[in-house]
Structures are given as C-alpha cells and as structure tokens.
Amino acid sequence: MKSLPGILSFIKTVDTGSFTRAARMLDISPAAVSKNVARLEDHLATRLLNRTTRSLSMTEDGQLFFDRCRGAVRDLESADQALLEHRSTPMGLLRVSCSVTVGKAVILPLLPAFLAKYPQIQIELVLDDRFADLVADRFDMALRGGRLPNSGMVARKIFSFNVAPYAAHSYLKRFGEPKTVDDLVHHNCLQFRLVNNNTLLEWELESSDKETRAISTSGNLILNDASAIVSMCAAGLGVALLADFLIDADILGHQLKRILPDYARPPLSVYACYPSRKHAPLKTRVFVDYLASTLKTVSRK
C-alpha cells in the first residue's frame, strides 16, 4: 500500500502536534514526515493539514480521514507490539498517570531500580490529581487511590496506607490535646480539597472497635496538596488527617504527635488501573508486577 507511510506520518503528526515529534516516533527526519503527508494529500486530492510557521491544525477532510484511520493504525501498532512481546523483551514508552502525592512520595523513588532492570522501557510519569481518561489521553496505566469509579478498567491493588489525625507539639502546647473525637469541633482542623470532585475530604473516623463517626470540622486553611498539609500541620497551624507514608520519622519524632490513637480513617488503597488484562502490554505488566512486589515489602508506620 503506497499511501501507508503518508498515513502513518499524518496520524503521528496529529497525535504529537508537530512534524518533529512525529519524526522522532517514526525514526525518520521531519522533512520525510512532511513529504509523506504532502504525497498523501496529493494522492487524496485534498488538504489534510493547515500549516503555519507555529502550528498545525486539521482541515475538515483531515478530521474525517483521521477518525477513520486512527483505529487501523493502532491495530498495526498492536500487531507490532505483540511481536515484540513474543520476543519476551519489555520495551517501549510506558505512559503512566499518577496523583502528585503518591507519585512523588512512593513511585519516583522506585523508578531508578526499575529502569536499571528494564533498560529498554522508557517511562513518562504524568503527575496530576485529576483522573485522566486512559484511552483518550493515551495512557498505558494509572495509579489511583481511594474509591475508584466504575470504569470497567482492570484494577490491581498495589499497596494500602493509613490516614489518622495528627497535630504538632507546638499546637498542642497552645491549644491542648483533644481527648475525644467530639473535641475536634473546638480545634482548627486543616482541610484537604479533593481535585476530582472539588469537595473537602470528610473527617470520617473509625474507632478501634470498628464504630465509624463522621466528624464536622472547620479550619482556616484549605489545601489540595497532601504534602503541604503535612508541612502546615508540622508548623503548628492545626490538626490534620495525614497519610502515614507522607510522614518522615524525624518529623514524627520531633514535631508531630499522633492524637486520638483509638481513631483513624479506614485503610485506603492505591490501585494500578489499565484497560484490559488480556491485552495489557508486557511493559505494563512488568511495571505493575514490580510495584506490587516492591511495595508489598515496604513497612508502613
């Protein structure tokens, strides 16, 4: 099929937004990509792309052609990936969506050892607290915590963590330590805003005898970054619900105190989510296996 190089060049140009990035993906020169697209336009007798010195955009015919061809190109790429997997060598670009907090605190420290073990895998880790659309945004997988939406994705638990109330010694010295959960209404409680639904995290605490209490709290500071909550709590601004994996042992020993020790939020889990177990690429499977096996041995406070 003589137009195949042009089709591939066109699809990759639209996907990446430039001839240069498409050329890198296809391992040819930008000039060759441009020439391939021009030849395809000549073959179809229509303009597919509007070109300026700064940008590219699809014409109406280009959008129609792109919509019809993109699935076929993905099928070709899947066939190519299947052949690579048949050779049992994990390789290629692995695009991963992950929350900022989990990405920085848990995933990033594990990447050097993983990449050393699988040198032919390239990871693009996108840190964003909003839930990405794996298919539309072309992610191979996502790492998500808490309650998952019913999306039909495969979800494999990677690790669990605890969330409990803490306060700085300096705060407790000024305002006293709450003795019961009801005392929290009299304290400045730092609030965490969930990015995905723009709501505040509920202070839902479970006692040691499994009784759950929803506590009405208020405070003068609202943040949407869990690490920032830890910092402000350690600075003595108020009481906060903190994830155990974010609390450094030195901070816990010298600045923070676990309060209301008989209460905590029910344990939360982080899951690796990907579109299909049956068709998951080898690069995805080895990364998920690596995270699960490594984090399984990580001690939690």
C-alpha positions in Angstrom: 0.0 0.0 0.0 1.8 3.1 -1.3 0.0 5.5 0.9 0.8 3.8 4.2 3.9 5.9 5.0 1.8 9.0 4.5 -1.0 7.7 6.7 1.4 6.8 9.5 3.1 10.2 9.2 -0.2 12.0 9.2 -1.6 10.1 12.2 1.6 10.6 14.3 1.8 14.3 13.3 -1.7 14.9 14.6 -1.2 12.8 17.7 2.0 14.6 18.7 1.2 18.1 17.2 4.3 18.5 15.1 6.4 17.0 12.3 9.4 17.0 14.5 7.9 14.9 17.3 6.3 12.6 14.8 9.6 12.1 13.1 11.2 11.0 16.4 8.4 8.4 16.9 8.8 7.1 13.4 12.6 7.3 13.4 12.8 9.4 10.2 13.5 13.0 9.5 11.0 15.8 9.9 11.4 16.6 6.2 10.5 13.0 5.4 7.3 13.2 7.5 6.3 16.5 5.8 7.0 14.9 2.4 5.0 11.8 3.3 2.0 13.9 4.3 2.2 16.0 1.2 2.3 12.9 -1.0 -0.8 11.6 0.8 -2.6 14.9 0.3 -1.7 14.7 -3.4 -3.0 11.1 -3.6 -6.3 12.0 -1.9 -6.5 15.3 -3.8 -7.3 17.3 -0.7 -5.5 19.2 2.1 -5.4 17.3 5.4 -3.4 19.8 7.5 -3.4 23.6 7.7 0.2 24.6 8.3 1.7 27.8 9.7 5.2 28.5 11.0 3.9 28.0 14.6 1.1 25.4 14.5 -0.7 22.6 12.6 -4.4 22.0 12.5 -6.6 19.5 10.7 -9.0 20.5 8.0 -12.5 19.1 7.9 -11.3 16.4 5.4 -8.3 15.8 7.6 -10.5 15.2 10.7 -12.7 12.8 8.7 -9.7 10.9 7.4 -8.0 10.9 10.9 -11.1 9.4 12.6 -11.3 6.6 10.0 -7.6 5.8 10.0 -6.6 6.1 13.7 -8.1 2.8 14.8 -6.4 0.9 11.9 -3.0 2.5 12.8 -3.5 1.4 16.4 -4.2 -2.1 15.3 -1.0 -2.1 13.3 0.9 -0.8 16.3 -0.7 -3.5 18.5 0.5 -6.1 16.0 4.0 -4.7 16.2 3.8 -4.7 20.0 2.6 -8.3 20.0 5.7 -9.3 18.0 7.9 -7.5 20.4 6.2 -9.2 23.4 6.7 -12.5 21.6 10.4 -11.9 21.9 9.9 -11.5 25.7 11.7 -8.2 25.9 9.8 -5.5 27.7 10.4 -2.3 25.8 8.9 0.9 24.5 7.3 4.0 26.0 5.1 3.5 29.1 2.8 6.4 29.9 1.7 6.4 33.5 -0.8 8.8 35.1 -0.5 9.2 38.9 -1.5 11.6 41.7 1.1 14.1 42.7 1.3 12.9 46.3 1.7 9.2 45.5 4.0 9.9 42.6 6.5 12.0 44.5 6.5 10.1 47.8 6.1 6.4 46.6 6.7 5.9 42.8 9.6 8.2 42.0 12.0 6.6 44.5 11.3 3.2 42.8 12.0 4.3 39.2 15.8 4.2 39.2 15.9 0.5 40.1 13.1 -0.4 37.7 14.7 1.4 34.8 18.1 -0.3 35.5 16.3 -3.6 35.4 14.4 -2.9 32.2 16.7 -0.5 30.2 14.6 -0.7 27.0 11.5 0.7 28.7 11.0 4.5 28.7 8.6 5.9 31.4 6.6 9.0 31.1 5.2 9.7 34.5 2.5 12.4 34.5 1.7 13.7 37.9 -1.9 15.1 38.1 -4.5 14.7 40.8 -7.3 14.7 38.2 -8.4 11.3 36.9 -7.1 11.0 33.3 -9.1 9.3 30.6 -6.6 6.4 29.9 -7.9 5.8 26.3 -8.5 9.4 25.2 -5.2 10.7 26.8 -3.2 7.7 25.5 -2.0 6.4 28.9 -1.0 2.8 29.4 -2.0 2.8 33.0 -2.9 4.9 36.0 -2.2 4.7 39.7 -5.3 5.8 41.6 -6.2 5.8 45.3 -9.4 5.7 47.3 -12.8 4.8 45.9 -12.5 4.0 42.2 -15.1 5.0 39.6 -16.9 2.1 37.9 -15.0 2.5 34.7 -14.6 -1.2 33.5 -10.8 -0.9 33.9 -8.7 -3.7 35.4 -7.7 -2.6 38.9 -4.9 -4.3 40.9 -4.1 -3.3 44.4 -0.5 -2.1 44.8 -0.4 -1.1 48.5 -2.6 0.2 51.3 -2.0 3.0 53.7 -3.5 4.5 56.9 -4.8 8.0 57.5 -5.0 9.3 61.1 -5.2 12.6 63.0 -2.0 14.4 63.9 -1.0 17.7 65.4 2.3 19.5 66.1 3.6 19.5 69.7 3.7 23.3 69.4 0.0 23.4 68.5 -1.0 21.1 71.3 1.1 23.2 73.8 -1.0 26.3 72.9 -4.5 24.7 72.5 -4.4 21.5 74.4 -4.8 17.9 73.1 -8.3 16.7 72.1 -9.3 13.7 74.2 -12.3 12.6 72.2 -13.4 13.0 68.6 -16.1 15.4 69.7 -13.3 17.8 70.9 -12.2 18.3 67.3 -15.1 20.8 66.8 -13.2 23.1 69.1 -9.9 22.9 67.2 -8.5 24.4 64.0 -8.7 21.4 61.5 -6.7 21.7 58.3 -8.9 20.8 55.3 -8.0 18.9 52.2 -9.9 19.6 48.9 -10.2 16.7 46.5 -9.4 17.8 43.0 -11.5 15.3 41.2 -14.9 16.3 42.6 -13.9 19.7 44.2 -15.2 18.6 47.7 -13.5 18.6 51.0 -12.2 15.3 52.5 -14.7 14.1 55.0 -13.4 13.6 58.6 -14.8 10.0 58.8 -13.0 8.2 61.7 -13.3 4.6 62.7 -12.7 3.5 66.3 -10.7 0.5 67.4 -14.0 -1.3 67.9 -15.0 -0.5 64.2 -17.5 2.2 65.0 -17.4 4.9 62.3 -18.0 8.5 63.2 -18.5 11.4 60.7 -17.0 14.5 62.4 -18.0 18.0 61.5 -14.7 20.0 61.5 -13.7 23.5 60.4 -10.4 25.4 59.9 -8.8 28.5 58.5 -6.7 26.7 55.8 -7.8 24.6 52.9 -5.2 22.9 50.6 -5.3 20.5 47.7 -1.8 19.0 48.2 -1.3 16.3 50.9 2.4 17.1 51.3 1.5 20.7 52.0 -1.0 19.6 54.7 1.9 17.7 56.4 4.1 20.8 56.3 1.4 23.1 57.7 0.5 20.6 60.4 4.1 20.3 61.4 4.3 24.1 61.5 1.6 24.1 64.2 -1.3 25.5 62.2 -3.8 22.9 63.3 -4.9 19.3 63.5 -4.9 17.3 60.2 -5.6 13.9 58.8 -2.3 12.6 57.4 -1.3 9.6 55.3 1.3 7.5 57.1 3.6 7.2 54.0 4.0 11.0 53.9 5.3 11.4 57.5 9.0 11.3 57.9 10.2 9.5 61.0 12.2 12.5 62.1 9.2 14.8 61.8 7.0 12.4 63.7 9.5 12.1 66.5 10.3 15.8 66.9 7.4 17.8 65.5 4.2 15.8 65.2 2.2 13.7 67.6 -0.4 11.1 66.7 -3.6 12.1 68.6 -6.8 10.2 69.3 -4.9 6.9 69.0 -8.0 4.8 69.0 -9.4 6.5 65.8 -8.3 6.6 62.2 -9.8 6.6 58.7 -10.5 3.1 57.3 -7.3 2.0 55.4 -7.1 3.3 51.8 -5.6 1.5 48.9 -3.7 2.5 45.7 -4.5 0.6 42.5 -2.8 0.1 39.2 -5.6 0.6 36.6 -5.3 -0.3 32.9 -7.8 -1.0 30.1 -7.5 -4.8 29.7 -5.8 -7.6 31.5 -5.9 -9.8 28.3 -4.2 -7.2 26.1 -2.0 -5.4 28.6 1.4 -4.8 27.0 4.4 -6.6 28.5 5.9 -3.2 29.6 2.7 -2.5 31.6 2.6 -5.9 33.2 6.2 -5.9 34.4 5.8 -2.4 35.8 2.7 -3.3 37.8 4.4 -6.6 39.0 7.4 -4.6 40.1 5.4 -2.1 42.0 3.3 -4.7 43.7 6.2 -6.9 44.7 8.4 -4.0 45.9 5.7 -2.1 47.9 4.4 -5.3 49.4 7.6 -5.4 51.5 7.6 -1.7 52.4 6.8 -1.4 56.1 4.0 1.1 57.0 4.1 3.2 60.1 
